[in-house]
Amino acid sequence: DLIAQGDYSAQVQPRSDKDALGNALFLMTQSLREAGDVCDAIAAGDYSVEINLKSDRDALGKALSTMTKNLRDSTNISLRED
């Protein structure tokens, strides 16, 4: 329930190596925590943060990567105009 509400601090513990759902949930929450850390850095003005895509289908990672690139470009243009 916490994860669905956006609280990714919950520690998911798979019951075994064969616990496919538990392992998937563990990896998903870990990935969401990392995305949250990246968002915190971007919100603090750090546009140099590196986005590591989880796969070629990583929609959230691609969006974050595009956003940081656009923010970097906008910042560079603004600095040149000053």
C-alpha positions, 0 to 999 in steps of 0.5 A, a space after each residue: 500500500 505504501 508503494 502505491 501511495 508513492 512511499 518508496 522507503 519500504 524495504 521489499 524482501 523477496 521470500 526466495 530467489 524463486 519468488 518472481 513477484 517479490 524479486 520484481 517488486 524489489 527491483 521496481 522499488 529500487 528503480 523508483 527510489 533511484 528515479 526519485 533521487 534523480 528528480 530531487 537532484 534536478 529539483 535542486 538545480 543539478 542538471 548534470 545528474 546522469 540517467 542510467 536507462 534500465 533498458 531500451 524500453 525505460 520510458 521514465 528514464 528516457 523522459 528524465 534524460 530528455 528533461 535534464 538535457 533540455 534543462 541543461 540546454 536552456 540554462 546554457 542558452 540563458 547564461 550565454 544571453 547574460 
